[in-house]
Amino acid sequence: MSVAMSIVDIAVSRLNEEGGARVMKVNVTVGELSGVEAGAVEFCYSACAMGTAAEGSELVIERVAARAVCGECAREFKPDNPLAICPQCGAFGGRIVSGEELYVDNISVE
C-alpha cells in the first residue's frame, strides 16, 4: 500500500510541476528482486489515487526479470534469490545485473 501511495504522490507532484489538470498514465518499473509485489501495487493503486488528481489514471507496470553474472565463470543466470549462487560452477555471490529496479519511469498528464 505504501508503494502505491508513493507512486500517487510522485504523479501528483509531477502534475503540479507541469501545471496539468489530471494524471492520465503512470509507468512504473518493478524488478523481481525489488521486494515489491507488482500485483499488490496494481491492486492498491486505484484506491490510493481516489480523491486525487490521479484518480482514474492508468497504471502500467513493467516487470523486470532477475539476472546475475557469475564472477568466477562469467555465466549469466537467473538467480533464485539475492545471494546469486551460480548454477554452473557453484560460486557464491554473483553480481545482480537486473531485477532490483523500482522506479516511476514516466508520467503522462493532461
VENSUL-V689829 format. One record per residue. N is the residue number from 1. SS is DSSP state (@ for helix, = for strand, . for the rest). Layout:
BEGIN
n = [N,N]
ss = [SS,SS]
END
This chain:
BEGIN
n = [1,2,3,4,5,6,7,8,9,10,11,12,13,14,15,16,17,18,19,20,21,22,23,24,25,26,27,28,29,30,31,32,33,34,35,36,37,38,39,40,41,42,43,44,45,46,47,48,49,50,51,52,53,54,55,56,57,58,59,60,61,62,63,64,65,66,67,68,69,70,71,72,73,74,75,76,77,78,79,80,81,82,83,84,85,86,87,88,89,90,91,92,93,94,95,96,97,98,99,100,101,102,103,104,105,106,107,108,109,110]
ss = [.,@,@,@,@,@,@,@,@,@,@,@,@,@,@,@,@,@,.,.,.,.,=,=,=,=,=,=,=,=,=,.,.,.,.,.,.,@,@,@,@,@,@,@,@,@,@,@,@,.,.,.,.,.,.,.,.,=,=,=,=,=,=,=,.,.,=,=,=,.,.,.,.,.,.,=,=,.,.,.,.,.,.,.,.,.,.,.,.,.,.,.,.,.,=,=,=,=,.,.,.,=,=,=,=,=,=,=,=,.]
END
